[in-house]
């Protein structure tokens, strides 16, 4: 299997094996401690500009299902795992993790000590990093990480927001929580909710529909006057990438 490296801006380098799309990628190295939900993490616009490390040692066990995305594409710049499963077991799965990353052109790495990496990031802070399958020279990789553009001050919301206003009507369907099916949560009339899309996750929109809201999603640059003209009952400012 092809070798790969992960180099941090502080000079720390981890060696591993190539995962996903063959190439090289730059981003801010961060970690996520979730045991599951890797597909939702990859497609969460909040991870725009970041290389995500999963602390759970085995990722990809249940593959990838088209219903489980949080947006229309993968946003993470890179993906780091201890071991990626090549044989997913899940009747809902459409493909495996490695194929999904290749299709999305996401460069990844596996086979390194992700918990050591996580402790390093915890103690020294998130920092710029590079994953490379094509240039394994440690010195050059560290230099690329050092000179990579920082995401601080970058208008990431403008990069991930929708381009035009749209109505969202899809609820959770068969995945609606049992408590919502039992309880009389829905209002007497649909409540008009305008959602500012700074990188909104689809599950937030689904949950609003589940409880009886009429959802309109607007681009991040939408003026207050334009929203007022819609006469909403409420306005939601979504999640998104970068510092609040």
N, CA and C of each residue as an Amber inpcrd file, in Angstrom:
protein
   732
   0.8430000  -1.1950000   0.0000000   0.0000000   0.0000000   0.0000000
   0.8820000   1.2500000   0.0000000   0.4740000   2.2650000  -0.7180000
   1.2580000   3.4890000  -0.8710000   1.4490000   4.1920000   0.4700000
   2.6320000   4.7050000   0.6970000   2.9400000   5.4010000   1.9380000
   2.4610000   6.8540000   1.8790000   2.3100000   7.4550000   3.0600000
   1.8660000   8.8440000   3.1610000   2.4380000   9.4450000   4.4360000
   2.4550000  10.7640000   4.5060000   2.8920000  11.4410000   5.7270000
   1.9180000  12.5520000   6.0850000   1.8840000  12.8600000   7.3750000
   1.1600000  14.0150000   7.8980000   2.1840000  14.8800000   8.6130000
   2.3630000  16.1020000   8.1670000   3.3390000  17.0100000   8.7730000
   2.6260000  18.2170000   9.3690000   2.9960000  18.5740000  10.5960000
   2.4400000  19.7350000  11.2760000   3.3930000  20.9160000  11.1640000
   2.8480000  22.1080000  11.3250000   3.6490000  23.3210000  11.1880000
   4.7310000  23.4390000  12.2520000   4.5640000  22.7550000  13.3910000
   5.5830000  22.8360000  14.4450000   6.7300000  21.8500000  14.2280000
   6.7090000  21.1310000  13.1030000   7.7960000  20.2220000  12.7720000
   7.5310000  18.7630000  13.0680000   6.4110000  18.4580000  13.6990000
   6.0610000  17.0700000  14.0090000   5.5730000  16.3610000  12.7460000
   6.0600000  15.1450000  12.5270000   5.6800000  14.3840000  11.3330000
   5.2350000  12.9790000  11.7280000   4.1310000  12.5380000  11.1610000
   3.6180000  11.1820000  11.3620000   3.6390000  10.4610000  10.0220000
   4.0850000   9.2170000  10.0350000   4.0920000   8.4050000   8.8230000
   2.9220000   7.4280000   8.8470000   2.3670000   7.1470000   7.6800000
   1.2430000   6.2240000   7.5990000   1.0590000   5.7160000   6.1810000
  -0.1810000   5.3290000   5.8800000  -0.5150000   4.7850000   4.5670000
  -1.5420000   5.6830000   3.8800000  -1.4680000   5.7240000   2.5660000
  -2.3750000   6.5670000   1.7900000  -3.8150000   6.0690000   1.9130000
  -4.7290000   7.0160000   2.0210000  -6.1640000   6.7300000   2.0920000
  -6.8820000   7.7280000   1.1980000  -7.9060000   7.2530000   0.4890000
  -8.7000000   8.1520000  -0.3340000  -7.9980000   8.5890000  -1.6000000
  -8.2720000   9.8230000  -1.9950000  -7.7600000  10.3710000  -3.2570000
  -6.2520000  10.5880000  -3.1740000  -5.5360000  10.1400000  -4.1920000
  -4.0780000  10.2940000  -4.1790000  -3.6880000  11.7340000  -4.4890000
  -2.8860000  12.3150000  -3.5970000  -2.4780000  13.6950000  -3.8180000
  -1.8940000  14.3070000  -2.5720000  -2.1460000  15.5830000  -2.4020000
  -1.6170000  16.3450000  -1.2650000  -2.6510000  17.3800000  -0.8720000
  -2.7800000  17.6410000   0.4200000  -3.7700000  18.6050000   0.8750000
  -3.2430000  19.3810000   2.0630000  -3.7300000  20.6040000   2.2110000
  -3.3640000  21.4870000   3.3170000  -4.6080000  21.8570000   4.0980000
  -4.4630000  22.0630000   5.4000000  -5.5840000  22.4880000   6.2170000
  -5.1830000  22.5880000   7.6720000  -6.0930000  23.0770000   8.4810000
  -5.8680000  23.1640000   9.9210000  -6.1550000  21.7990000  10.5460000
  -5.1820000  21.2350000  11.2440000  -5.3550000  19.9150000  11.8570000
  -6.1810000  20.0330000  13.1320000  -7.2870000  19.2930000  13.1820000
  -8.1650000  19.2570000  14.3480000  -8.5430000  17.8030000  14.6020000
  -9.2090000  17.5570000  15.7300000  -9.6430000  16.1870000  16.0000000
 -11.0990000  16.1510000  16.4190000 -11.7040000  14.9760000  16.2630000
 -13.0940000  14.7430000  16.6500000 -13.1550000  13.4330000  17.4160000
 -13.8030000  13.4420000  18.5760000 -13.8280000  12.2670000  19.4520000
 -15.0560000  11.3840000  19.2570000 -15.8640000  11.6420000  18.2430000
 -17.0670000  10.8310000  18.0130000 -16.6950000   9.3870000  17.6730000
 -17.5040000   8.4530000  18.1600000 -17.2930000   7.0380000  17.8490000
 -17.8740000   6.6790000  16.4810000 -18.9130000   7.3950000  16.0800000
 -19.5760000   7.1610000  14.7930000 -19.8330000   8.5140000  14.1310000
 -20.5170000   8.4850000  12.9870000 -20.8980000   9.7360000  12.3360000
 -19.8200000  10.3500000  11.4700000 -18.8770000   9.5320000  11.0040000
 -17.7910000  10.0860000  10.1880000 -18.2910000  10.6900000   8.8820000
 -19.3500000  10.1300000   8.3150000 -19.8740000  10.7000000   7.0680000
 -20.5000000  12.0670000   7.3190000 -21.2200000  12.1810000   8.4300000
 -21.8070000  13.4650000   8.7930000 -20.7180000  14.5090000   9.0580000
 -19.6180000  14.0700000   9.6680000 -18.5020000  14.9810000   9.9440000
 -17.8670000  15.4610000   8.6420000 -17.6130000  14.5390000   7.7380000
 -16.9850000  14.9000000   6.4650000 -17.8190000  15.8950000   5.6650000
 -19.1450000  15.7670000   5.7420000 -20.0310000  16.6190000   4.9460000
 -20.5660000  17.8160000   5.7210000 -20.0820000  18.0270000   6.9410000
 -20.4730000  19.1810000   7.7480000 -19.6620000  20.3920000   7.2790000
 -20.3160000  21.4490000   6.7900000 -19.5690000  22.6250000   6.3260000
 -18.7040000  23.2660000   7.4040000 -18.9640000  22.9590000   8.6720000
 -18.1500000  23.5070000   9.7580000 -16.6840000  23.1090000   9.6320000
 -16.4060000  22.0160000   8.9030000 -15.0280000  21.5310000   8.7750000
 -14.3200000  22.0430000   7.5190000 -14.9140000  23.0320000   6.8550000
 -14.2420000  23.6550000   5.7180000 -12.8850000  24.2030000   6.1700000
 -11.8320000  23.8830000   5.4210000 -10.5010000  24.3810000   5.7470000
  -9.7410000  23.5490000   6.7550000 -10.3210000  22.4150000   7.1850000
  -9.6960000  21.6250000   8.2440000  -9.4140000  20.1840000   7.8200000
  -8.3440000  19.6420000   8.3790000  -8.0080000  18.2250000   8.2540000
  -8.4790000  17.5640000   9.5400000  -9.4040000  16.6320000   9.4270000
 -10.0600000  16.0520000  10.6030000  -9.4320000  14.7160000  10.9820000
  -9.0540000  14.6070000  12.2470000  -8.5470000  13.3540000  12.8060000
  -9.6290000  12.7150000  13.6610000  -9.9390000  11.4470000  13.4200000
 -10.8900000  10.7100000  14.2500000 -10.1170000   9.9530000  15.3290000
 -10.5170000  10.1370000  16.5940000  -9.8070000   9.4550000  17.6810000
 -10.2130000   7.9930000  17.8100000 -11.4320000   7.6590000  17.3880000
 -11.8510000   6.2550000  17.4060000 -10.9440000   5.4750000  16.4490000
 -10.3570000   4.3530000  16.8950000  -9.3170000   3.6980000  16.0920000
  -9.7810000   3.0140000  14.8120000 -11.0490000   2.6540000  14.7040000
 -11.5170000   1.9230000  13.5230000 -12.6740000   2.6900000  12.8970000
 -12.4610000   3.2230000  11.7100000 -13.4520000   4.0650000  11.0420000
 -13.8320000   3.4430000   9.6970000 -15.1250000   3.4930000   9.3840000
 -15.6030000   2.9690000   8.1070000 -16.3280000   1.6480000   8.2080000
 -16.5690000   1.1770000   9.4480000 -17.1910000  -0.1410000   9.6410000
 -18.5470000  -0.2670000   8.9520000 -19.3170000   0.8130000   8.9260000
 -20.6660000   0.7230000   8.3520000 -20.7720000   1.4370000   7.0020000
 -19.6320000   1.7630000   6.4080000 -19.6440000   2.3230000   5.0670000
 -20.2350000   3.7170000   4.9790000 -20.7690000   4.0300000   3.8150000
 -21.3180000   5.3490000   3.5230000 -22.6870000   5.1760000   2.8750000
 -23.6840000   5.9210000   3.3690000 -25.0470000   5.8630000   2.8250000
 -25.4570000   7.2480000   2.3410000 -26.0980000   7.3180000   1.1930000
 -26.4190000   8.6170000   0.5900000 -27.3650000   9.4380000   1.4630000
 -28.1510000   8.7880000   2.3320000 -29.0980000   9.5320000   3.1670000
 -28.4320000  10.2360000   4.3460000 -27.1770000   9.9200000   4.6300000
 -26.5600000  10.3770000   5.8730000 -25.6850000  11.6150000   5.7290000
 -25.7650000  12.2910000   4.6170000 -24.9350000  13.4840000   4.4340000
 -25.5630000  14.7010000   5.1120000 -24.7300000  15.6480000   5.5150000
 -25.2030000  16.8800000   6.1460000 -25.2190000  18.0610000   5.1710000
 -24.7410000  17.8420000   3.9570000 -24.7710000  18.8790000   2.9250000
 -24.5860000  18.1970000   1.5710000 -24.4440000  18.9750000   0.5280000
 -24.3840000  18.4030000  -0.8270000 -23.0050000  17.8830000  -1.2060000
 -21.9930000  18.0570000  -0.3290000 -20.6400000  17.6310000  -0.6780000
 -19.8000000  17.4350000   0.5830000 -18.6080000  16.8680000   0.3970000
 -17.6340000  16.7650000   1.4830000 -16.8990000  18.0990000   1.5860000
 -16.7430000  18.5970000   2.8370000 -16.0840000  19.8830000   3.0500000
 -14.7090000  19.7530000   3.6980000 -14.4660000  18.6880000   4.4530000
 -13.1690000  18.5220000   5.1090000 -12.0540000  18.5070000   4.0640000
 -10.9330000  19.1310000   4.3930000  -9.8050000  19.1920000   3.4590000
  -9.0120000  17.8910000   3.4410000  -9.0570000  17.1470000   4.5410000
  -8.3350000  15.8880000   4.6420000  -8.9080000  15.0580000   5.7710000
  -8.5500000  13.7650000   5.7940000  -9.1390000  12.8530000   6.7800000
  -8.0490000  11.9370000   7.3150000  -8.0130000  11.8010000   8.6510000
  -6.9640000  11.0310000   9.3200000  -7.6000000   9.9830000  10.2240000
  -7.2480000   8.7140000  10.0280000  -7.7900000   7.6390000  10.8600000
  -6.6790000   6.6550000  11.2150000  -6.8970000   5.9330000  12.3010000
  -5.9530000   4.8780000  12.6770000  -6.0410000   3.7210000  11.6910000
  -7.2710000   3.2490000  11.4440000  -7.4780000   2.1580000  10.4910000
  -8.8220000   2.3300000   9.8040000  -8.8230000   2.2810000   8.4900000
 -10.0510000   2.4000000   7.7060000 -10.5290000   1.0170000   7.2890000
 -11.7930000   0.7160000   7.5900000 -12.3560000  -0.5760000   7.2210000
 -12.5400000  -0.6640000   5.7090000 -12.1140000  -1.7700000   5.1360000
 -12.2890000  -2.0010000   3.6970000 -13.4990000  -2.8850000   3.4170000
 -14.1290000  -3.4240000   4.4670000 -15.2830000  -4.3080000   4.2850000
 -16.4210000  -3.8470000   5.1880000 -17.1470000  -2.8030000   4.7800000
 -18.2450000  -2.3070000   5.6110000 -19.3810000  -3.3150000   5.7230000
 -20.0480000  -3.3100000   6.8680000 -21.1900000  -4.1910000   7.0950000
 -22.3990000  -3.3380000   7.4590000 -23.2650000  -3.1030000   6.4830000
 -24.4330000  -2.2530000   6.6950000 -25.3190000  -2.3580000   5.4570000
 -26.5570000  -2.8000000   5.6300000 -27.4410000  -2.9740000   4.4790000
 -27.7660000  -1.6500000   3.7870000 -27.5860000  -0.5280000   4.4880000
 -27.8740000   0.7800000   3.9050000 -26.7030000   1.3510000   3.1120000
 -25.5250000   0.7720000   3.2580000 -24.3210000   1.3600000   2.6690000
 -24.3330000   1.3070000   1.1430000 -23.9340000   2.4030000   0.5210000
 -23.8050000   2.4730000  -0.9320000 -22.3740000   2.1950000  -1.3770000
 -21.4000000   2.5040000  -0.5190000 -19.9980000   2.2870000  -0.8480000
 -19.1570000   2.3460000   0.4240000 -17.8880000   1.9790000   0.2900000
 -16.9780000   2.0290000   1.4170000 -16.3510000   3.4020000   1.5790000
 -15.7090000   3.6130000   2.7260000 -15.1220000   4.9110000   3.0380000
 -14.0230000   5.3010000   2.0550000 -13.1220000   4.3810000   1.7400000
 -12.0090000   4.7040000   0.8460000 -12.5160000   5.1480000  -0.5280000
 -13.4830000   4.4240000  -1.0810000 -14.0520000   4.7960000  -2.3810000
 -14.7620000   6.1470000  -2.3080000 -15.4270000   6.3950000  -1.1900000
 -16.1390000   7.6650000  -1.0010000 -15.1580000   8.8370000  -1.0050000
 -14.0470000   8.6750000  -0.2960000 -13.0390000   9.7310000  -0.2570000
 -12.4260000   9.9560000  -1.6370000 -12.1930000   8.8750000  -2.3620000
 -11.6500000   9.0150000  -3.7160000 -12.6280000   9.7660000  -4.6140000
 -13.8920000   9.4020000  -4.5270000 -14.9180000  10.0540000  -5.3460000
 -15.0120000  11.5410000  -5.0240000 -14.8560000  11.8790000  -3.7400000
 -14.9430000  13.2760000  -3.3030000 -13.6180000  14.0170000  -3.4330000
 -12.5730000  13.3070000  -3.9040000 -11.2400000  13.8880000  -4.0840000
 -10.6610000  14.4150000  -2.7660000 -10.8740000  13.6320000  -1.7090000
 -10.3570000  13.9870000  -0.3810000  -9.1320000  13.1360000  -0.0740000
  -8.0270000  13.7890000   0.2180000  -6.7790000  13.1060000   0.5440000
  -6.7980000  12.7080000   2.0170000  -6.4850000  11.4370000   2.2950000
  -6.4820000  10.9590000   3.6690000  -5.2350000  10.1710000   3.9970000
  -5.1160000   9.8040000   5.2700000  -3.9970000   8.9910000   5.7300000
  -4.4900000   8.0780000   6.8470000  -3.9830000   6.8560000   6.8730000
  -4.2960000   5.9160000   7.9440000  -3.0000000   5.2450000   8.3960000
  -3.1100000   4.4820000   9.4930000  -1.9630000   3.7200000   9.9580000
  -1.0330000   4.4690000  10.8860000  -1.3860000   5.6790000  11.2840000
  -0.5780000   6.4140000  12.2470000  -1.2550000   6.3950000  13.6130000
  -0.5470000   6.8170000  14.6360000  -1.0790000   6.8170000  16.0000000
  -1.9420000   8.0660000  16.1840000  -3.2310000   7.9170000  15.9240000
  -4.1340000   9.0710000  15.9720000  -4.3150000   9.6070000  17.3880000
  -4.1480000   8.7560000  18.3810000  -4.3040000   9.2480000  19.7540000
  -3.0880000  10.0610000  20.1800000  -1.9060000   9.6800000  19.7060000
  -0.7170000  10.5010000  19.9540000  -0.8610000  11.8500000  19.2520000
  -1.3850000  11.8250000  18.0310000  -1.6280000  13.0670000  17.2960000
  -2.6370000  13.9360000  18.0310000  -3.6900000  13.3190000  18.5380000
  -4.7190000  14.0620000  19.2660000  -4.1460000  14.7040000  20.5220000
  -3.3520000  13.9590000  21.2730000  -2.7240000  14.5260000  22.4750000
  -1.8100000  15.6920000  22.1080000  -1.1130000  15.5540000  21.0090000
  -0.2220000  16.6330000  20.5640000  -1.0260000  17.8930000  20.2290000
  -2.1290000  17.7230000  19.5070000  -2.9690000  18.8680000  19.1640000
  -3.6310000  19.4550000  20.4000000  -3.9940000  18.5920000  21.3490000
  -4.5880000  19.0730000  22.5960000  -3.5910000  19.9360000  23.3700000
  -2.3500000  19.4840000  23.4390000  -1.3380000  20.1740000  24.2450000
  -0.7440000  21.3930000  23.5420000  -0.6500000  21.3350000  22.2160000
   0.0210000  22.4070000  21.4790000  -0.9300000  23.2350000  20.6160000
  -2.1910000  22.8450000  20.5790000  -3.1790000  23.5960000  19.8230000
  -3.2840000  23.1570000  18.3730000  -4.4440000  23.4290000  17.7870000
  -4.6260000  23.1170000  16.3700000  -3.6660000  23.9780000  15.5570000
  -3.2180000  23.4580000  14.4400000  -2.2250000  24.1560000  13.6200000
  -2.3190000  23.6790000  12.1800000  -1.6910000  24.4130000  11.3010000
  -1.7090000  24.0470000   9.8920000  -0.9330000  22.7510000   9.6670000
  -1.4060000  21.9690000   8.7090000  -0.8110000  20.6560000   8.4540000
  -0.9180000  20.3160000   6.9770000  -0.1430000  19.3300000   6.5730000
  -0.2070000  18.8250000   5.2060000  -0.2420000  17.3030000   5.2430000
  -1.1020000  16.7110000   4.4200000  -1.0730000  15.2670000   4.1700000
  -0.5650000  15.1000000   2.7480000   0.4200000  14.2400000   2.5720000
   0.9450000  14.0340000   1.2210000   1.1590000  12.5630000   0.9260000
   0.7210000  12.1640000  -0.2660000   1.0030000  10.8300000  -0.8020000
   2.1050000  10.9140000  -1.8550000   2.4050000  12.1280000  -2.3110000
   3.2570000  12.2860000  -3.4960000   4.6400000  12.8550000  -3.1940000
   4.8130000  13.4530000  -2.0290000   6.1130000  13.9840000  -1.6210000
   6.3140000  13.6300000  -0.1570000   7.1340000  12.6310000   0.1020000
   7.3060000  12.1140000   1.4600000   8.5130000  12.7160000   2.1760000
   9.0780000  13.7570000   1.6260000  10.2030000  14.4220000   2.2780000
   9.7010000  15.2240000   3.4820000  10.1670000  14.8740000   4.6750000
   9.6730000  15.4930000   5.9040000   9.9310000  17.0000000   5.9250000
  11.1140000  17.3940000   5.5650000  11.4710000  18.8120000   5.6410000
  10.5800000  19.6540000   4.7250000  10.3910000  19.2070000   3.5080000
   9.5540000  19.9700000   2.5750000   8.1020000  20.0070000   3.0420000
   7.6240000  18.8870000   3.5960000   6.2350000  18.8410000   4.0620000
   6.0100000  19.8120000   5.2200000   6.9500000  19.8490000   6.1600000
   6.8330000  20.7750000   7.2920000   6.8430000  22.2180000   6.7970000
   7.6880000  22.5150000   5.8360000   7.7610000  23.8730000   5.2920000
   6.4410000  24.2600000   4.6230000   5.8120000  23.3130000   3.9240000
   4.5080000  23.5880000   3.3110000   3.4620000  23.8940000   4.3800000
   3.5060000  23.1300000   5.4830000   2.5580000  23.3660000   6.5750000
   2.7940000  24.7370000   7.2090000   4.0570000  25.1040000   7.3830000
   4.3890000  26.3940000   7.9960000   3.9090000  27.5680000   7.1530000
   3.9710000  27.4120000   5.8570000   3.6190000  28.5210000   4.9630000
   2.1790000  28.4540000   4.4550000   1.4220000  27.4630000   4.9150000
   0.0190000  27.3390000   4.4890000  -0.7920000  28.5110000   5.0210000
  -1.7130000  29.0500000   4.2400000  -2.5290000  30.1700000   4.7110000
  -3.3880000  29.7790000   5.9000000  -3.4330000  30.6550000   6.8920000
  -4.2270000  30.4190000   8.0990000  -5.6980000  30.6850000   7.7980000
  -6.5840000  29.9410000   8.4690000  -8.0170000  30.1710000   8.2390000
  -8.5520000  31.3170000   9.0850000  -7.7590000  31.7950000  10.0640000
  -8.1990000  32.9220000  10.8810000  -8.3640000  34.1590000  10.0030000
  -9.5100000  34.8020000  10.1350000  -9.7760000  35.9880000   9.3410000
 -10.3310000  35.7040000   7.9590000 -10.3860000  34.4390000   7.5880000
 -10.9210000  34.0660000   6.2750000 -12.4420000  33.9610000   6.3610000
 -13.1440000  34.5080000   5.3930000 -14.6080000  34.4820000   5.3980000
 -15.0920000  33.1260000   4.8870000 -15.0070000  32.1250000   5.7580000
 -15.3750000  30.7670000   5.3670000 -16.8730000  30.6260000   5.1210000
 -17.6740000  31.4050000   5.8600000 -19.1260000  31.3230000   5.6700000
 -19.5040000  31.6680000   4.2340000 -18.8120000  32.6370000   3.6580000
 -19.0970000  33.0240000   2.2730000 -18.7560000  31.9050000   1.2990000
 -17.8420000  31.0200000   1.6990000 -17.4250000  29.9230000   0.8260000
 -18.3800000  28.7290000   0.8820000 -19.1070000  28.5900000   1.9950000
 -19.9600000  27.4060000   2.1490000 -21.4560000  27.7070000   2.0690000
 -21.8380000  28.9710000   2.1420000 -23.2590000  29.3130000   2.1500000
 -23.9260000  29.0000000   0.8110000 -25.2470000  28.8750000   0.8460000
 -26.0060000  28.6850000  -0.3940000 -25.9330000  29.9570000  -1.2350000
 -26.1680000  29.8350000  -2.5130000 -26.0660000  30.9880000  -3.4150000
 -27.3890000  31.7200000  -3.6000000 -28.4930000  31.0720000  -3.2740000
 -29.7970000  31.7200000  -3.3990000 -30.7510000  31.1490000  -2.3650000
 -31.8100000  31.8800000  -2.1080000 -32.8170000  31.4750000  -1.1270000
 -33.5830000  30.2510000  -1.6240000 -33.8880000  29.3400000  -0.6920000
 -34.6820000  28.1660000  -1.0670000 -35.5200000  27.6910000   0.1200000
 -36.5890000  26.9680000  -0.1880000 -37.4450000  26.3770000   0.8430000
 -36.9600000  24.9620000   1.1350000 -36.9290000  24.6120000   2.4300000
 -36.5520000  23.2490000   2.8300000 -37.7940000  22.5530000   3.3780000
 -38.1560000  21.3990000   2.8030000 -39.3940000  20.7220000   3.1930000
 -39.1870000  19.3080000   3.7180000 -37.9730000  18.7910000   3.6350000
 -37.7120000  17.4000000   4.0240000 -37.5680000  17.2530000   5.5370000
 -38.3460000  16.3230000   6.1110000 -38.2010000  16.0160000   7.5250000
 -37.3380000  14.7820000   7.7210000 -37.3200000  14.2750000   8.9450000
 -36.4960000  13.0990000   9.2430000 -37.1020000  11.8090000   8.7210000
 -38.4040000  11.8260000   8.3890000 -39.0540000  10.6390000   7.8380000
 -39.0140000   9.4690000   8.7960000 -38.5370000   8.3270000   8.3100000
 -38.4900000   7.1110000   9.1290000 -37.5400000   7.2450000  10.3060000
 -36.6520000   8.2510000  10.2630000 -35.6640000   8.4160000  11.3330000
 -36.1250000   9.4150000  12.3890000 -37.4000000   9.8560000  12.3050000
 -37.9200000  10.7650000  13.3210000 -37.8860000  10.0980000  14.6930000
 -37.3440000  10.7830000  15.7220000 -37.3000000  10.1940000  17.0650000
 -38.6820000   9.7960000  17.5590000 -38.7560000   8.6930000  18.2830000
 -40.0280000   8.1840000  18.7920000 -40.7280000   9.2120000  19.6690000
 -39.9630000  10.0010000  20.4210000 -40.5640000  11.0090000  21.2980000
 -41.3370000  12.0470000  20.4970000 -40.8560000  12.3930000  19.3000000
 -41.5550000  13.3550000  18.4590000 -42.8160000  12.7540000  17.8530000
 -42.8020000  11.4500000  17.6100000 -43.9850000  10.8020000  17.0470000
 -45.1120000  10.7550000  18.0690000 -44.7370000  10.6200000  19.3350000
 -45.7530000  10.5060000  20.3850000 -46.2800000  11.8580000  20.8340000
 -45.3750000  12.8140000  20.9580000 -45.7390000  14.0800000  21.5900000
 -46.4280000  15.0600000  20.6580000 -47.3420000  15.8920000  21.2010000
 -48.0460000  16.9100000  20.4050000 -47.1810000  18.1630000  20.2500000
 -46.0640000  18.0380000  19.5060000 -45.1160000  19.1480000  19.4140000
 -45.4950000  20.1680000  18.3510000 -46.2350000  19.7490000  17.3420000
 -46.4770000  20.6480000  16.2220000 -47.4320000  21.7780000  16.6030000
 -47.1250000  23.0090000  16.1760000 -47.9850000  24.1530000  16.4890000
 -49.2910000  24.0880000  15.7120000 -50.2440000  24.9440000  16.1060000
 -51.5490000  24.9650000  15.4450000 -51.4220000  25.3610000  13.9780000
 -50.4600000  26.1950000  13.6770000 -50.1720000  26.5730000  12.2840000
 -48.6670000  26.4830000  12.0690000 -48.2330000  26.2720000  10.8330000
 -46.7890000  26.2120000  10.5770000 -46.1080000  27.5280000  10.9490000
 -45.0240000  27.4480000  11.6740000 -44.2610000  28.6350000  12.0400000
 -43.2130000  28.9120000  10.9620000 -43.2170000  30.1260000  10.4730000
 -42.2460000  30.5080000   9.4470000 -40.8930000  30.7710000  10.1020000
 -39.9090000  29.9910000   9.7130000 -38.5590000  30.1580000  10.2560000
 -37.5880000  30.4160000   9.1090000 -36.8570000  31.4980000   9.2150000
 -35.8110000  31.8120000   8.2400000 -34.4720000  31.3880000   8.8350000
 -33.7310000  30.5890000   8.0900000 -32.4320000  30.0870000   8.5480000
 -31.3220000  30.7540000   7.7470000 -30.4660000  31.4840000   8.4510000
 -29.2690000  32.0280000   7.8080000 -28.2680000  30.8970000   7.6300000
 -27.8640000  30.6670000   6.3920000 -26.9490000  29.5610000   6.0970000
 -25.4920000  30.0270000   6.1640000 -24.8760000  29.8200000   7.3310000
 -23.4440000  30.0720000   7.4780000 -22.6580000  28.7670000   7.3270000
 -23.3720000  27.7100000   6.9120000 -22.8000000  26.3690000   6.8160000
 -23.7140000  25.3910000   7.5290000 -25.0180000  25.5590000   7.3360000
 -26.0150000  24.7960000   8.0910000 -25.9530000  23.3060000   7.7710000
 -26.2070000  22.4940000   8.7980000 -26.3070000  21.0450000   8.6180000
 -27.7510000  20.6880000   8.2890000 -27.9120000  19.7320000   7.4040000
 -29.2560000  19.3530000   6.9790000 -30.1030000  18.8230000   8.1260000
 -29.4720000  18.1930000   9.0960000 -30.2760000  17.6260000  10.1750000
 -30.9640000  18.7080000  10.9980000 -30.3660000  19.8830000  11.0900000
 -31.0230000  20.9990000  11.7700000 -32.2900000  21.3780000  11.0170000
 -32.1880000  21.4320000   9.6960000 -33.3560000  21.7740000   8.8770000
 -34.4310000  20.7000000   8.9840000 -34.0280000  19.4430000   8.9910000
 -34.9980000  18.3430000   9.1140000 -35.7480000  18.4210000  10.4400000
 -35.0210000  18.7320000  11.5030000 -35.6610000  18.7710000  12.8190000
 -36.6550000  19.9250000  12.9080000 -36.3490000  21.0320000  12.2550000
 -37.3060000  22.1360000  12.2310000 -38.5950000  21.7210000  11.5270000
 -38.4670000  21.0070000  10.4120000 -39.6470000  20.5080000   9.6970000
 -40.4050000  19.5130000  10.5640000 -39.6840000  18.6570000  11.2800000
 -40.3170000  17.6470000  12.1320000 -41.2660000  18.2650000  13.1520000
 -40.9060000  19.4460000  13.6530000 -41.7310000  20.0660000  14.6970000
 -42.7010000  21.1000000  14.1270000 -42.8990000  21.0610000  12.8090000
 -43.9660000  21.8560000  12.2120000 -43.5770000  23.2190000  11.6910000
 -42.3130000  23.4360000  11.4040000 -41.8810000  24.7400000  10.8960000
 -41.8700000  24.7750000   9.3670000 -42.1710000  25.9380000   8.8390000
 -42.0500000  26.1970000   7.4070000 -40.6990000  26.8830000   7.2140000
 -39.7480000  26.1730000   6.6290000 -38.3480000  26.6050000   6.6500000
 -37.9240000  27.2520000   5.3310000 -37.3440000  28.4280000   5.4460000
 -36.7350000  29.1130000   4.3090000 -35.2730000  29.3670000   4.6430000
 -34.3860000  28.9390000   3.7620000 -32.9460000  29.1020000   3.9760000
 -32.4440000  30.2360000   3.0930000 -31.6700000  31.1400000   3.6980000
 -31.1710000  32.2970000   2.9460000 -29.6450000  32.3420000   2.9960000
 -29.0120000  32.9270000   1.9710000 -27.5540000  33.0620000   1.9730000
 -27.0670000  33.9220000   3.1350000 -25.8100000  33.7360000   3.5010000
 -25.2300000  34.4550000   4.6370000 -25.2410000  35.9650000   4.4410000
 -25.2290000  36.4250000   3.2080000 -25.1650000  37.8640000   2.9190000
 -26.5310000  38.5390000   2.8790000 -27.5920000  37.8080000   3.1510000
 -28.9470000  38.3620000   3.0780000 -29.1280000  39.4810000   4.1010000
 -29.7100000  40.5800000   3.6930000 -29.8880000  41.7240000   4.5900000
 -31.0290000  41.4810000   5.5740000 -30.9800000  42.1970000   6.6860000
 -32.0430000  42.1060000   7.6860000 -33.3690000  42.5670000   7.0950000
 -33.3110000  43.5750000   6.2400000 -34.5360000  44.0940000   5.6230000
 -35.2100000  43.0270000   4.7630000 -34.4030000  42.2590000   4.0360000
 -34.9560000  41.2010000   3.1880000 -35.6170000  40.1190000   4.0290000
 -35.0220000  39.8030000   5.1650000 -35.6030000  38.7890000   6.0460000
 -36.8840000  39.3120000   6.6880000 -36.8800000  40.5570000   7.1270000
 -38.0820000  41.1490000   7.7200000 -39.2500000  41.1190000   6.7390000
 -38.9500000  41.3260000   5.4680000 -39.9980000  41.3320000   4.4420000
 -40.6690000  39.9690000   4.3030000 -39.9920000  38.9170000   4.7310000
 -40.5730000  37.5720000   4.6880000 -41.5420000  37.3360000   5.8430000
 -41.5450000  38.2420000   6.8130000 -42.4220000  38.1720000   7.9860000
 -42.3260000  36.8150000   8.6990000 -41.1280000  36.4340000   9.0980000
 -40.9690000  35.1410000   9.7780000 -41.4110000  35.2070000  11.2350000
 -41.7300000  34.0460000  11.7830000 -41.9930000  33.9430000  13.2210000
 -40.6850000  33.8610000  14.0050000 -39.6380000  33.4140000  13.3280000
 -38.3460000  33.3010000  13.9890000 -37.2180000  33.2580000  12.9820000
 -36.0320000  33.5910000  13.4610000 -34.8240000  33.5590000  12.6270000
 -33.7750000  32.7140000  13.3340000 -33.1560000  31.7990000  12.6020000
 -32.1150000  30.9360000  13.1570000 -30.7920000  31.2310000  12.4630000
 -29.7600000  31.4880000  13.2610000 -28.4060000  31.6680000  12.7390000
 -27.7040000  30.3280000  12.8530000 -27.3340000  29.7570000  11.7310000
 -26.8390000  28.3810000  11.7220000 -25.4050000  28.2650000  12.2200000
 -24.9870000  27.0210000  12.3630000 -23.5790000  26.7010000  12.6000000
 -22.7760000  27.0400000  11.3490000 -21.4660000  26.9220000  11.4410000
 -20.6270000  27.1690000  10.2800000 -19.1610000  27.0300000  10.6250000
 -18.2910000  27.1620000   9.6380000 -16.8580000  26.9700000   9.8520000
 -16.1800000  28.1790000  10.4830000 -14.9760000  27.9580000  11.0100000
 -14.1910000  29.0410000  11.5840000 -14.6460000  29.4180000  12.9770000
 -13.9850000  30.4080000  13.5510000 -14.3550000  30.8910000  14.8780000
 -15.6040000  31.7500000  14.7780000 -16.4850000  31.6670000  15.7960000
 -17.7410000  32.4450000  15.7530000 -17.4750000  33.9510000  15.6370000
